[in-house]
């Protein structure tokens, strides 16, 4: 398996003509903007998407699992999903667009990723690890004088 593209973003939309719109692409950091009185208040929820293009080599998998590690703690982002593709496609290109509307970040730190591929017998064929490591941080912003935060 060869990972061609791995993007972390705010949203992914399916367009006409089998195209994807990838919106709000992050580099290597997600910074939550918070008021001083809300600093260090975890967990934080946000919509997050992952866009991947993978060339499948060797045995074509029947299913995949996408996992996230935050500070060494594993989360299964998307449990086992079927790999839907034209198995006669000579390029064997898999495009995966995964979006979670209310992903929970439990703490700041380092986030890493793993994509696992399984055969029909639920045996692991291969795992792919994107080289990207995301930093999850807070950025304290000062509010204008007289501004009141809603509770």
Helices and strands as residue ranges (DSSP letters): E 2-15, E 19-25, E 29-35, G 36-38, E 44-55, E 63-70, E 73-82, E 93-105, E 109-118, E 124-128, E 134-141
